Every structure is written in structure tokens, then in C-alpha cells.
């Protein structure tokens, strides 16, 4: 692609990829006399359709200012984060915190059901209390209704955890909480939930505890709970 562009052309990458790969692309384009901006986005499909995504940009600030008006057509929170690769790093930080929240929900919700608590009331407490997060607000209603196809598939989302593991290994950064969350993703993938969204990780723990965190738990479970 680089050989087909004029020197001084700008390449904007809105995909999500590993930081090292982004830096390699940046180096190759710079050697060809091209400007580069990594600009991954954050937001669900509804925000993409409404043009209200968050866009995190890495590259030269001059390049950022040139393309900012175009990026503002797809997002209402367009941020310059620093040198090349900073956009990807920022997106990764945000995603990892979201991933950890999803894994925590998957582990704790079935525990609450196993101990005999009402799923709908637990969901109400979480989403109105200090346990609330974007993950809980999005996934709790869907878990209760047994909808596991409204979010990004687990199999595709796993790449963020791989990127974090590579980053941690390369820079010797320990992330024990993230490592535990990664194990939850791996167990869910290995038990066949890869095509479902992150809320489906709850099903792994439900199966382990023989419960179901749903708005209408099976009668046999209600009797044994």
C-alpha cells in the first residue's frame, strides 16, 4: 500500500491491534515518507451509528490536527494521546479494565445465586450501588434474560488479553488481577463460549455451580437453592 501513496500522504488506522505491530507499521510508513496516526475507537455499535465514539490518537500532533475534523464525524470525544502507538495503548488500557469487570461479574454472579440470593434483586443492587460499571449496566440485563449475542464475541475480544500479556512480558510489568481475568476468558473459550459475548463467561461458572443467574431460574434450582 505504501508504494502507491504520494510522499506526505496520511494513513489513519482505526483498527485495534497489538502495540508492537502498530509501531512496526509506523516505522515502515515513516521510511516511505508517509504520515501515520493510530486512532482506535471505543464504543458499542449504537455509538458508532450515532457518531459518538471515543477516538484515541497516536502520532505527531501536526498530523492529528490535520485529520481531526474527519475523525469528529465519527466521534464526539477525539483525543490526542501522544506519539505513535499511544492511541493503541490507551485503547488497551480501557479495554483491559472492561475485560476485568466482565470476568468479575462472571465469577461473582453465579456465587450469589448458589448462596440463594435473587438474581434480579442482586442486579438491581449492583447497578444502583458501588459495584456498578459499564460492564454491569450492559451485561446484567442480558444475562438475566439469557441473551449472549449482543456484544463483541469472546473469541475476537481475547486478542486484547494476548496484547496485554505480550506487553507485560516485554516490559516486565506484573498484572496479577488481569492474569486471573485472562484465565476466566480462557476457561470460557475452552468450554465452547467463543462465539458468544463476554456475558457468556457467566455460564462457565453457572455450570460449575449447577445454578443459573436468570430472571426465571428453573424450578428445580429454586427448590434446591
GROMACS elastic network, one bead per residue, 0.5 to 0.9 nm:
[ bonds ]
;  ai    aj funct       b0    kb
    1     4     6  0.54774   500
    1     5     6  0.69798   500
    2     5     6  0.54498   500
    2     6     6  0.82901   500
    2    28     6  0.83678   500
    2    29     6  0.65720   500
    2    32     6  0.68210   500
    2    34     6  0.77092   500
    3     6     6  0.79466   500
    3    32     6  0.76508   500
    5     8     6  0.84192   500
    5     9     6  0.64127   500
    5    10     6  0.89053   500
    5    34     6  0.79832   500
    6     9     6  0.56324   500
    6    33     6  0.82379   500
    6    34     6  0.76955   500
    7    10     6  0.88450   500
    7    32     6  0.70080   500
    7    34     6  0.54988   500
    7    35     6  0.84732   500
    8    32     6  0.89831   500
    8    33     6  0.59127   500
    8    35     6  0.61185   500
    9    33     6  0.79821   500
    9    34     6  0.53033   500
    9    35     6  0.60542   500
    9    36     6  0.85540   500
   10    34     6  0.60287   500
   10    36     6  0.56744   500
   10    37     6  0.75963   500
   10    63     6  0.76001   500
   10    67     6  0.85210   500
   11    29     6  0.83436   500
   11    34     6  0.72974   500
   11    35     6  0.61330   500
   11    37     6  0.63220   500
   11    38     6  0.84320   500
   12    35     6  0.85102   500
   12    36     6  0.59241   500
   12    38     6  0.59206   500
   12    39     6  0.65735   500
   12    67     6  0.84085   500
   13    16     6  0.83763   500
   13    22     6  0.89486   500
   13    36     6  0.78144   500
   13    37     6  0.63028   500
   13    39     6  0.56248   500
   13    40     6  0.70036   500
   14    37     6  0.85873   500
   14    38     6  0.63183   500
   14    41     6  0.64407   500
   14    55     6  0.83380   500
   14    57     6  0.89323   500
   15    38     6  0.80152   500
   15    39     6  0.73307   500
   15    40     6  0.53364   500
   15    41     6  0.76143   500
   15    88     6  0.88456   500
   16    38     6  0.88659   500
   16    39     6  0.84735   500
   16    40     6  0.55818   500
   16    41     6  0.79035   500
   16    88     6  0.66754   500
   16    91     6  0.77912   500
   16    92     6  0.84712   500
   16   160     6  0.85564   500
   17    20     6  0.85259   500
   17    21     6  0.69006   500
   17    22     6  0.68388   500
   17    40     6  0.86040   500
   17    88     6  0.69800   500
   17    92     6  0.89941   500
   17   159     6  0.80521   500
   17   160     6  0.80099   500
   17   163     6  0.78357   500
   18    21     6  0.54209   500
   18    22     6  0.64831   500
   18    23     6  0.89515   500
   18    88     6  0.74084   500
   18    89     6  0.86309   500
   18    92     6  0.87602   500
   18   159     6  0.81970   500
   18   160     6  0.77826   500
   18   162     6  0.84090   500
   18   163     6  0.52739   500
   18   164     6  0.83616   500
   18   166     6  0.85621   500
   18   167     6  0.86087   500
   19    22     6  0.51024   500
   19    23     6  0.63457   500
   19    24     6  0.87743   500
   19    85     6  0.60525   500
   19    86     6  0.84663   500
   19    88     6  0.60645   500
   19    89     6  0.65967   500
   19    92     6  0.88712   500
   19   163     6  0.73767   500
   19   167     6  0.78623   500
   20    23     6  0.51495   500
   20    24     6  0.63323   500
   20    25     6  0.88137   500
   20    85     6  0.81525   500
   20   163     6  0.89141   500
   20   167     6  0.84128   500
   21    24     6  0.50776   500
   21    25     6  0.63434   500
   21    26     6  0.86596   500
   22    25     6  0.51764   500
   22    26     6  0.62085   500
   22    27     6  0.87165   500
   22    38     6  0.73496   500
   22    84     6  0.79441   500
   22    85     6  0.60686   500
   22    88     6  0.77037   500
   23    27     6  0.61968   500
   23    28     6  0.87035   500
   23    84     6  0.68919   500
   23    85     6  0.60444   500
   24    27     6  0.51511   500
   24    28     6  0.62900   500
   24    29     6  0.86709   500
   25    28     6  0.52067   500
   25    29     6  0.61452   500
   25    30     6  0.84745   500
   25    36     6  0.84120   500
   26    29     6  0.52958   500
   26    30     6  0.60178   500
   26    31     6  0.85865   500
   26    34     6  0.88452   500
   26    35     6  0.81480   500
   26    36     6  0.60779   500
   26    37     6  0.81097   500
   26    38     6  0.85715   500
   26    59     6  0.86471   500
   26    84     6  0.69977   500
   26    85     6  0.82925   500
   27    30     6  0.51385   500
   27    31     6  0.61954   500
   27    32     6  0.87523   500
   28    31     6  0.51873   500
   28    32     6  0.64894   500
   28    33     6  0.89412   500
   28    34     6  0.87035   500
   29    32     6  0.50300   500
   29    33     6  0.63893   500
   29    34     6  0.50896   500
   29    35     6  0.68026   500
   29    36     6  0.69067   500
   30    33     6  0.50374   500
   30    34     6  0.52123   500
   30    35     6  0.63613   500
   30    36     6  0.75161   500
   31    34     6  0.74179   500
   35    59     6  0.82495   500
   35    60     6  0.82935   500
   35    63     6  0.69209   500
   36    58     6  0.84410   500
   36    59     6  0.63019   500
   36    60     6  0.80519   500
   36    63     6  0.75180   500
   36    84     6  0.76622   500
   37    57     6  0.64110   500
   37    58     6  0.55354   500
   37    60     6  0.75753   500
   37    63     6  0.71367   500
   37    64     6  0.70071   500
   37    67     6  0.89716   500
   37    83     6  0.89420   500
   37    84     6  0.66664   500
   37    85     6  0.83407   500
   37    87     6  0.83238   500
   38    56     6  0.78538   500
   38    57     6  0.55463   500
   38    58     6  0.51420   500
   38    59     6  0.67322   500
   38    84     6  0.66358   500
   38    85     6  0.63632   500
   38    86     6  0.77086   500
   38    87     6  0.56837   500
   38    88     6  0.66968   500
   39    55     6  0.60030   500
   39    56     6  0.52271   500
   39    58     6  0.64935   500
   39    59     6  0.89668   500
   39    71     6  0.88086   500
   39    85     6  0.89790   500
   39    86     6  0.89035   500
   39    87     6  0.55698   500
   39    88     6  0.72186   500
   39    91     6  0.89993   500
   40    54     6  0.85107   500
   40    55     6  0.59756   500
   40    56     6  0.57913   500
   40    57     6  0.70464   500
   40    87     6  0.62673   500
   40    88     6  0.62511   500
   40    90     6  0.88065   500
   40    91     6  0.65583   500
   41    53     6  0.63355   500
   41    54     6  0.55220   500
   41    56     6  0.63255   500
   41    57     6  0.89212   500
   41    75     6  0.82511   500
   41    87     6  0.88202   500
   41    91     6  0.72549   500
   42    47     6  0.88043   500
   42    48     6  0.88061   500
   42    53     6  0.58380   500
   42    54     6  0.51405   500
   42    55     6  0.65703   500
   42    56     6  0.82046   500
   42    91     6  0.71443   500
   42    94     6  0.84438   500
   42    95     6  0.85316   500
   43    46     6  0.77833   500
   43    47     6  0.56650   500
   43    48     6  0.67035   500
   43    52     6  0.78946   500
   43    53     6  0.53264   500
   43    54     6  0.66452   500
   44    47     6  0.55054   500
   44    48     6  0.65504   500
   44    49     6  0.89503   500
   44    53     6  0.80844   500
   44   151     6  0.79419   500
   44   152     6  0.87389   500
   45    48     6  0.50133   500
   45    49     6  0.62258   500
   45    50     6  0.86170   500
   45   151     6  0.89781   500
   46    49     6  0.51733   500
   46    50     6  0.62198   500
   46    51     6  0.86134   500
   46    52     6  0.86149   500
   47    51     6  0.59225   500
   47    52     6  0.50012   500
   47    53     6  0.55328   500
   47    54     6  0.89614   500
   47    74     6  0.88896   500
   47    75     6  0.82977   500
   48    51     6  0.51083   500
   48    52     6  0.62206   500
   48    53     6  0.57244   500
   48    74     6  0.67570   500
   48    75     6  0.76590   500
   49    52     6  0.78365   500
   49    53     6  0.88880   500
   49    74     6  0.83233   500
   50    53     6  0.80582   500
   50    74     6  0.79136   500
   50    75     6  0.85060   500
   51    72     6  0.80208   500
   51    73     6  0.62784   500
   51    75     6  0.50230   500
   51    76     6  0.68938   500
   52    72     6  0.86201   500
   52    73     6  0.85218   500
   52    74     6  0.63380   500
   52    77     6  0.72298   500
   53    72     6  0.89437   500
   53    74     6  0.62608   500
   53    76     6  0.60959   500
   53    77     6  0.66293   500
   53    78     6  0.81645   500
   54    74     6  0.85494   500
   54    75     6  0.54783   500
   54    76     6  0.64775   500
   54    78     6  0.58652   500
   54    79     6  0.77525   500
   55    71     6  0.74909   500
   55    72     6  0.85478   500
   55    74     6  0.83701   500
   55    75     6  0.62335   500
   55    76     6  0.81380   500
   55    77     6  0.61968   500
   55    79     6  0.61098   500
   55    80     6  0.85742   500
   55    87     6  0.81077   500
   55    91     6  0.87604   500
   56    77     6  0.84075   500
   56    78     6  0.62706   500
   56    79     6  0.51453   500
   56    80     6  0.63078   500
   56    81     6  0.64027   500
   56    86     6  0.78531   500
   56    88     6  0.74847   500
   56    90     6  0.67093   500
   56    91     6  0.68336   500
   57    64     6  0.72342   500
   57    78     6  0.76113   500
   57    79     6  0.60276   500
   57    81     6  0.55864   500
   57    82     6  0.72852   500
   57    83     6  0.85365   500
   57    84     6  0.80596   500
   57    85     6  0.81923   500
   57    86     6  0.66826   500
   57    88     6  0.78064   500
   57    90     6  0.85934   500
   58    61     6  0.82099   500
   58    64     6  0.78746   500
   58    79     6  0.89632   500
   58    80     6  0.64037   500
   58    81     6  0.56458   500
   58    82     6  0.51931   500
   58    83     6  0.50480   500
   58    85     6  0.53635   500
   58    88     6  0.74823   500
   58    89     6  0.89383   500
   59    62     6  0.84574   500
   59    63     6  0.68957   500
   59    64     6  0.69221   500
   59    80     6  0.82802   500
   59    81     6  0.83134   500
   59    82     6  0.62887   500
   59    85     6  0.70998   500
   59    86     6  0.75288   500
   59    87     6  0.82174   500
   60    63     6  0.53016   500
   60    64     6  0.63724   500
   60    65     6  0.88759   500
   60    82     6  0.73290   500
   60    83     6  0.59445   500
   60    84     6  0.70666   500
   61    65     6  0.62484   500
   61    66     6  0.87243   500
   61    80     6  0.71919   500
   61    82     6  0.74309   500
   61    83     6  0.79377   500
   62    65     6  0.52444   500
   62    66     6  0.64512   500
   63    66     6  0.51729   500
   63    67     6  0.65973   500
   63    68     6  0.85676   500
   64    67     6  0.54668   500
   64    68     6  0.57847   500
   64    80     6  0.69362   500
   65    68     6  0.51837   500
   65    69     6  0.78089   500
   65    80     6  0.88861   500
   66    69     6  0.73996   500
   66    70     6  0.85934   500
   67    70     6  0.54505   500
   67    71     6  0.63979   500
   67    72     6  0.88204   500
   68    71     6  0.50039   500
   68    72     6  0.60973   500
   68    73     6  0.89017   500
   68    78     6  0.73459   500
   68    79     6  0.89350   500
   69    72     6  0.51752   500
   69    73     6  0.69488   500
   70    73     6  0.54920   500
   70    74     6  0.76106   500
   71    74     6  0.55705   500
   71    75     6  0.62948   500
   71    76     6  0.86567   500
   71    78     6  0.69751   500
   72    76     6  0.58756   500
   72    77     6  0.76316   500
   72    78     6  0.64711   500
   73    76     6  0.77321   500
   75    78     6  0.62041   500
   79    87     6  0.87081   500
   80    83     6  0.88324   500
   80    86     6  0.85926   500
   80    87     6  0.78302   500
   81    84     6  0.88997   500
   81    86     6  0.56444   500
   81    87     6  0.60722   500
   81    90     6  0.75239   500
   82    85     6  0.80264   500
   82    86     6  0.55190   500
   82    87     6  0.76029   500
   83    86     6  0.57637   500
   83    87     6  0.83715   500
   84    87     6  0.73109   500
   84    88     6  0.86568   500
   85    88     6  0.53887   500
   85    89     6  0.63143   500
   85    90     6  0.87197   500
   86    89     6  0.50073   500
   86    90     6  0.60395   500
   86    91     6  0.85323   500
   87    90     6  0.51787   500
   87    91     6  0.62031   500
   87    92     6  0.85766   500
   88    91     6  0.50961   500
   88    92     6  0.60795   500
   88    93     6  0.86782   500
   89    92     6  0.50196   500
   89    93     6  0.62477   500
   89    94     6  0.87613   500
   90    93     6  0.51835   500
   90    94     6  0.64172   500
   90    95     6  0.86696   500
   91    94     6  0.52453   500
   91    95     6  0.61202   500
   91    96     6  0.86016   500
   92    95     6  0.50360   500
   92    96     6  0.59733   500
   92    97     6  0.86185   500
   92   160     6  0.66252   500
   92   161     6  0.88441   500
   92   163     6  0.80882   500
   92   164     6  0.75282   500
   93    96     6  0.53357   500
   93    97     6  0.64755   500
   93    98     6  0.87902   500
   93   164     6  0.88292   500
   94    97     6  0.54777   500
   94    98     6  0.64252   500
   94    99     6  0.87390   500
   95    98     6  0.50062   500
   95    99     6  0.59987   500
   95   100     6  0.85923   500
   95   160     6  0.71628   500
   95   161     6  0.89745   500
   96   100     6  0.61059   500
   96   101     6  0.85665   500
   96   160     6  0.70939   500
   96   161     6  0.72010   500
   96   164     6  0.79376   500
   96   178     6  0.74529   500
   97   100     6  0.51483   500
   97   101     6  0.62989   500
   97   102     6  0.87393   500
   97   178     6  0.84591   500
   98   101     6  0.51273   500
   98   102     6  0.62996   500
   98   103     6  0.87569   500
   98   133     6  0.85352   500
   98   134     6  0.77307   500
   98   135     6  0.64702   500
   99   102     6  0.51285   500
   99   103     6  0.62658   500
   99   104     6  0.86523   500
   99   135     6  0.84052   500
   99   157     6  0.86897   500
   99   160     6  0.87123   500
   99   161     6  0.83403   500
   99   178     6  0.83587   500
   99   181     6  0.73507   500
   99   182     6  0.84617   500
   99   185     6  0.89131   500
   99   198     6  0.81334   500
  100   103     6  0.51304   500
  100   104     6  0.61615   500
  100   105     6  0.87089   500
  100   177     6  0.76753   500
  100   178     6  0.63715   500
  100   180     6  0.86558   500
  100   181     6  0.55654   500
  100   182     6  0.81838   500
  101   104     6  0.50939   500
  101   105     6  0.63161   500
  101   106     6  0.87134   500
  101   133     6  0.74108   500
  101   134     6  0.85406   500
  101   135     6  0.61975   500
  101   136     6  0.77973   500
  101   181     6  0.85998   500
  102   105     6  0.52055   500
  102   106     6  0.62949   500
  102   107     6  0.88519   500
  102   135     6  0.58980   500
  102   136     6  0.75667   500
  102   139     6  0.82544   500
  102   181     6  0.84555   500
  102   198     6  0.64619   500
  102   199     6  0.68738   500
  102   201     6  0.80011   500
  102   202     6  0.88497   500
  103   106     6  0.50397   500
  103   107     6  0.63842   500
  103   108     6  0.87618   500
  103   180     6  0.86766   500
  103   181     6  0.54384   500
  103   182     6  0.80926   500
  103   184     6  0.62497   500
  103   185     6  0.72671   500
  103   198     6  0.79870   500
  103   199     6  0.85563   500
  103   201     6  0.70276   500
  103   202     6  0.80812   500
  104   107     6  0.52659   500
  104   108     6  0.61063   500
  104   109     6  0.83672   500
  104   181     6  0.74240   500
  104   184     6  0.89516   500
  105   108     6  0.53259   500
  105   109     6  0.56997   500
  105   110     6  0.85844   500
  105   135     6  0.82365   500
  105   136     6  0.72466   500
  105   139     6  0.88952   500
  105   140     6  0.85023   500
  105   199     6  0.81484   500
  105   201     6  0.85703   500
  105   202     6  0.71300   500
  106   109     6  0.59960   500
  106   110     6  0.71294   500
  106   184     6  0.82411   500
  106   198     6  0.85863   500
  106   199     6  0.69986   500
  106   200     6  0.77656   500
  106   201     6  0.53551   500
  106   203     6  0.75190   500
  106   204     6  0.79287   500
  106   205     6  0.68354   500
  106   206     6  0.86189   500
  107   110     6  0.64056   500
  107   111     6  0.68748   500
  107   184     6  0.82390   500
  107   201     6  0.81550   500
  107   202     6  0.65422   500
  107   204     6  0.87052   500
  107   205     6  0.62250   500
  107   206     6  0.87561   500
  108   111     6  0.50785   500
  108   112     6  0.63546   500
  108   113     6  0.88883   500
  108   202     6  0.85782   500
  108   205     6  0.87405   500
  109   112     6  0.52245   500
  109   113     6  0.65367   500
  109   114     6  0.87868   500
  109   119     6  0.78481   500
  109   122     6  0.82284   500
  109   123     6  0.87544   500
  109   202     6  0.72765   500
  109   205     6  0.86839   500
  109   206     6  0.86129   500
  109   213     6  0.66607   500
  110   113     6  0.50013   500
  110   114     6  0.60718   500
  110   115     6  0.86238   500
  110   119     6  0.89142   500
  110   202     6  0.69430   500
  110   203     6  0.83412   500
  110   205     6  0.61868   500
  110   206     6  0.54144   500
  110   209     6  0.71765   500
  110   210     6  0.88798   500
  110   211     6  0.66336   500
  110   212     6  0.67813   500
  110   213     6  0.59060   500
  111   114     6  0.50113   500
  111   115     6  0.63044   500
  111   116     6  0.88415   500
  111   205     6  0.81475   500
  111   206     6  0.83093   500
  111   209     6  0.76999   500
  111   211     6  0.87398   500
  112   115     6  0.52082   500
  112   116     6  0.66319   500
  112   117     6  0.55793   500
  112   118     6  0.79730   500
  112   119     6  0.77056   500
  112   122     6  0.78730   500
  112   213     6  0.84473   500
  113   116     6  0.51018   500
  113   117     6  0.51702   500
  113   118     6  0.66679   500
  113   119     6  0.64969   500
  113   122     6  0.89988   500
  113   206     6  0.88132   500
  113   211     6  0.66245   500
  113   212     6  0.71059   500
  113   213     6  0.61299   500
  113   225     6  0.76501   500
  114   117     6  0.74801   500
  114   206     6  0.87132   500
  114   209     6  0.67437   500
  114   210     6  0.79637   500
  114   211     6  0.62250   500
  114   212     6  0.85538   500
  114   225     6  0.64415   500
  115   225     6  0.70464   500
  116   119     6  0.89939   500
  116   222     6  0.82392   500
  116   224     6  0.89200   500
  116   225     6  0.51111   500
  117   120     6  0.89793   500
  117   121     6  0.79017   500
  117   122     6  0.71190   500
  117   225     6  0.85422   500
  118   121     6  0.54341   500
  118   122     6  0.61179   500
  118   123     6  0.86634   500
  118   213     6  0.85076   500
  118   214     6  0.89669   500
  118   215     6  0.86179   500
  119   122     6  0.50361   500
  119   123     6  0.60863   500
  119   124     6  0.85879   500
  119   144     6  0.73316   500
  119   212     6  0.88628   500
  119   213     6  0.56945   500
  119   214     6  0.61410   500
  119   215     6  0.64751   500
  119   216     6  0.87966   500
  119   217     6  0.86357   500
  120   123     6  0.50666   500
  120   124     6  0.62186   500
  120   125     6  0.87284   500
  120   141     6  0.87049   500
  120   144     6  0.72380   500
  120   213     6  0.85820   500
  120   214     6  0.75159   500
  120   215     6  0.59810   500
  121   125     6  0.62225   500
  121   126     6  0.86302   500
  122   125     6  0.51388   500
  122   126     6  0.61674   500
  122   127     6  0.86244   500
  123   126     6  0.51814   500
  123   127     6  0.61184   500
  123   128     6  0.85214   500
  123   136     6  0.81671   500
  123   137     6  0.89469   500
  123   140     6  0.63101   500
  123   141     6  0.77560   500
  123   144     6  0.84490   500
  124   127     6  0.53856   500
  124   128     6  0.61530   500
  124   129     6  0.83167   500
  125   128     6  0.52932   500
  125   129     6  0.56566   500
  125   130     6  0.86750   500
  125   131     6  0.81238   500
  125   132     6  0.85150   500
  126   129     6  0.50979   500
  126   130     6  0.68356   500
  126   132     6  0.52400   500
  126   133     6  0.85598   500
  126   136     6  0.74630   500
  126   137     6  0.87283   500
  127   130     6  0.79009   500
  127   131     6  0.68594   500
  127   133     6  0.74109   500
  127   136     6  0.65837   500
  127   137     6  0.61221   500
  127   140     6  0.83930   500
  128   131     6  0.79804   500
  128   132     6  0.65181   500
  129   132     6  0.57810   500
  130   133     6  0.84130   500
  131   136     6  0.81217   500
  132   135     6  0.79927   500
  132   136     6  0.59252   500
  132   137     6  0.69356   500
  133   136     6  0.51262   500
  133   137     6  0.61925   500
  133   138     6  0.85499   500
  134   137     6  0.50738   500
  134   138     6  0.60500   500
  134   139     6  0.83703   500
  135   138     6  0.52845   500
  135   139     6  0.58009   500
  135   140     6  0.78413   500
  135   199     6  0.87577   500
  136   139     6  0.52783   500
  136   140     6  0.52206   500
  136   141     6  0.83017   500
  137   140     6  0.60257   500
  137   141     6  0.73500   500
  138   141     6  0.68483   500
  138   142     6  0.72954   500
  138   151     6  0.89227   500
  139   142     6  0.51227   500
  139   143     6  0.59521   500
  139   144     6  0.85488   500
  139   147     6  0.88470   500
  139   148     6  0.86186   500
  139   150     6  0.88542   500
  139   151     6  0.85704   500
  139   198     6  0.81204   500
  139   199     6  0.57536   500
  140   143     6  0.51117   500
  140   144     6  0.61684   500
  140   145     6  0.86408   500
  140   199     6  0.78946   500
  141   144     6  0.52079   500
  141   145     6  0.63318   500
  141   146     6  0.85676   500
  141   147     6  0.85327   500
  141   215     6  0.88788   500
  142   145     6  0.50586   500
  142   146     6  0.58556   500
  142   148     6  0.68327   500
  142   150     6  0.80897   500
  142   199     6  0.76677   500
  143   147     6  0.59328   500
  143   148     6  0.69704   500
  143   199     6  0.63015   500
  143   200     6  0.76442   500
  143   202     6  0.79403   500
  143   213     6  0.71032   500
  143   214     6  0.65092   500
  143   215     6  0.85483   500
  144   147     6  0.78047   500
  144   212     6  0.89344   500
  144   213     6  0.62057   500
  144   216     6  0.79464   500
  145   148     6  0.89326   500
  145   214     6  0.61853   500
  145   215     6  0.61718   500
  145   216     6  0.82902   500
  146   200     6  0.87143   500
  146   213     6  0.86809   500
  146   214     6  0.67551   500
  146   215     6  0.85288   500
  147   150     6  0.69938   500
  147   197     6  0.89703   500
  147   199     6  0.83437   500
  147   200     6  0.84910   500
  148   151     6  0.74046   500
  148   196     6  0.54752   500
  148   197     6  0.53950   500
  148   198     6  0.76287   500
  148   199     6  0.60357   500
  148   200     6  0.56218   500
  149   152     6  0.77388   500
  149   153     6  0.74503   500
  149   195     6  0.80228   500
  149   196     6  0.53208   500
  149   197     6  0.53948   500
  149   198     6  0.88381   500
  149   199     6  0.86277   500
  149   200     6  0.85453   500
  150   153     6  0.86812   500
  150   196     6  0.83360   500
  150   197     6  0.66316   500
  151   154     6  0.87434   500
  151   196     6  0.78432   500
  151   198     6  0.69517   500
  151   199     6  0.81022   500
  152   155     6  0.86106   500
  152   156     6  0.71286   500
  152   157     6  0.65830   500
  152   195     6  0.88154   500
  152   196     6  0.77241   500
  152   197     6  0.52800   500
  152   198     6  0.71547   500
  153   156     6  0.55035   500
  153   157     6  0.62115   500
  153   158     6  0.87511   500
  153   193     6  0.86986   500
  153   194     6  0.63568   500
  153   195     6  0.51951   500
  153   196     6  0.50403   500
  153   198     6  0.68059   500
  154   158     6  0.60580   500
  154   185     6  0.75301   500
  154   188     6  0.83858   500
  154   189     6  0.72402   500
  154   193     6  0.71654   500
  154   195     6  0.62159   500
  154   196     6  0.60120   500
  154   197     6  0.52711   500
  154   198     6  0.55727   500
  154   199     6  0.89510   500
  154   200     6  0.83237   500
  154   201     6  0.85414   500
  155   158     6  0.55167   500
  155   159     6  0.78742   500
  155   185     6  0.89262   500
  155   189     6  0.68994   500
  155   193     6  0.81339   500
  155   195     6  0.62519   500
  155   196     6  0.80909   500
  155   197     6  0.85711   500
  156   159     6  0.62104   500
  156   160     6  0.86054   500
  156   194     6  0.79864   500
  156   195     6  0.84322   500
  157   160     6  0.60819   500
  157   161     6  0.77976   500
  157   197     6  0.86770   500
  157   198     6  0.82627   500
  158   161     6  0.53638   500
  158   162     6  0.65306   500
  158   163     6  0.88342   500
  158   182     6  0.83269   500
  158   185     6  0.72632   500
  158   186     6  0.83834   500
  159   163     6  0.61391   500
  159   164     6  0.86237   500
  160   163     6  0.50445   500
  160   164     6  0.62332   500
  160   165     6  0.86619   500
  161   164     6  0.50432   500
  161   165     6  0.61544   500
  161   166     6  0.86280   500
  161   178     6  0.81460   500
  161   179     6  0.86471   500
  161   181     6  0.89791   500
  161   182     6  0.64600   500
  161   185     6  0.88523   500
  162   165     6  0.51120   500
  162   166     6  0.62456   500
  162   167     6  0.86055   500
  162   182     6  0.87605   500
  163   166     6  0.51855   500
  163   167     6  0.61347   500
  163   168     6  0.85749   500
  164   167     6  0.50013   500
  164   168     6  0.59887   500
  164   169     6  0.84755   500
  164   175     6  0.89518   500
  164   178     6  0.86159   500
  165   168     6  0.51255   500
  165   169     6  0.61047   500
  165   170     6  0.85390   500
  165   175     6  0.86486   500
  165   178     6  0.89117   500
  165   179     6  0.81040   500
  166   169     6  0.51752   500
  166   170     6  0.60490   500
  166   171     6  0.85869   500
  167   170     6  0.51752   500
  167   171     6  0.61075   500
  167   172     6  0.80384   500
  167   173     6  0.77376   500
  168   171     6  0.53881   500
  168   172     6  0.53615   500
  168   174     6  0.63439   500
  168   175     6  0.73405   500
  169   172     6  0.51055   500
  169   173     6  0.67051   500
  169   174     6  0.81708   500
  170   173     6  0.79967   500
  174   179     6  0.88768   500
  175   178     6  0.54196   500
  175   179     6  0.62175   500
  175   180     6  0.89205   500
  176   180     6  0.63294   500
  176   181     6  0.87090   500
  177   180     6  0.52078   500
  177   181     6  0.63602   500
  177   182     6  0.86497   500
  178   182     6  0.60420   500
  178   183     6  0.86863   500
  179   183     6  0.64316   500
  179   184     6  0.89576   500
  180   183     6  0.52048   500
  180   184     6  0.67390   500
  181   184     6  0.51550   500
  181   185     6  0.65754   500
  181   186     6  0.88016   500
  182   185     6  0.50726   500
  182   186     6  0.61991   500
  182   187     6  0.86791   500
  183   187     6  0.61195   500
  183   188     6  0.85360   500
  184   187     6  0.52097   500
  184   188     6  0.62082   500
  184   189     6  0.86132   500
  184   201     6  0.72611   500
  184   204     6  0.85970   500
  185   188     6  0.51539   500
  185   189     6  0.61354   500
  185   190     6  0.86118   500
  185   194     6  0.89985   500
  185   198     6  0.83674   500
  185   201     6  0.69478   500
  186   189     6  0.50676   500
  186   190     6  0.60738   500
  186   191     6  0.86031   500
  187   190     6  0.51352   500
  187   191     6  0.62457   500
  187   192     6  0.89223   500
  187   201     6  0.84155   500
  187   204     6  0.74697   500
  188   191     6  0.52315   500
  188   192     6  0.66077   500
  188   193     6  0.55759   500
  188   194     6  0.71274   500
  188   200     6  0.78255   500
  188   201     6  0.55289   500
  188   202     6  0.85749   500
  188   203     6  0.80812   500
  188   204     6  0.58758   500
  188   205     6  0.89493   500
  189   192     6  0.54301   500
  189   193     6  0.52570   500
  189   195     6  0.86400   500
  189   201     6  0.85172   500
  190   193     6  0.75085   500
  190   194     6  0.79685   500
  191   194     6  0.82767   500
  191   204     6  0.73968   500
  192   195     6  0.78071   500
  192   196     6  0.88744   500
  193   196     6  0.54648   500
  193   197     6  0.80021   500
  193   198     6  0.88770   500
  193   200     6  0.65411   500
  193   201     6  0.72886   500
  193   203     6  0.84450   500
  193   204     6  0.83892   500
  194   197     6  0.76292   500
  194   198     6  0.88812   500
  194   200     6  0.87410   500
  196   199     6  0.78238   500
  196   200     6  0.60330   500
  196   201     6  0.86936   500
  197   200     6  0.57450   500
  197   201     6  0.80186   500
  198   201     6  0.57835   500
  198   202     6  0.82459   500
  199   202     6  0.59883   500
  199   203     6  0.80829   500
  200   203     6  0.53691   500
  200   204     6  0.75116   500
  201   204     6  0.55255   500
  201   205     6  0.73253   500
  201   206     6  0.89419   500
  202   205     6  0.55307   500
  202   206     6  0.61557   500
  202   207     6  0.87461   500
  202   212     6  0.88845   500
  202   213     6  0.81429   500
  203   207     6  0.60212   500
  203   208     6  0.84711   500
  203   212     6  0.77433   500
  203   213     6  0.85977   500
  204   207     6  0.53729   500
  204   208     6  0.64059   500
  204   209     6  0.88754   500
  205   209     6  0.61228   500
  205   210     6  0.82610   500
  205   211     6  0.84233   500
  206   209     6  0.52170   500
  206   210     6  0.56496   500
  206   211     6  0.50180   500
  206   212     6  0.55398   500
  206   213     6  0.73178   500
  207   211     6  0.66376   500
  207   212     6  0.79275   500
  208   211     6  0.80450   500
  209   212     6  0.86339   500
  210   221     6  0.80974   500
  211   217     6  0.81164   500
  211   218     6  0.87372   500
  211   221     6  0.65279   500
  211   225     6  0.83141   500
  212   216     6  0.87981   500
  212   217     6  0.60752   500
  212   218     6  0.77575   500
  212   221     6  0.79215   500
  213   216     6  0.84264   500
  213   217     6  0.69628   500
  214   217     6  0.54701   500
  214   218     6  0.88428   500
  216   219     6  0.85645   500
  217   220     6  0.84015   500
  217   221     6  0.65956   500
  217   222     6  0.65191   500
  218   221     6  0.52996   500
  218   222     6  0.63458   500
  218   223     6  0.88026   500
  219   222     6  0.50020   500
  219   223     6  0.62256   500
  219   224     6  0.86485   500
  220   223     6  0.51730   500
  220   224     6  0.62453   500
  220   225     6  0.84483   500
  221   224     6  0.50353   500
  221   225     6  0.56543   500
  222   225     6  0.50917   500
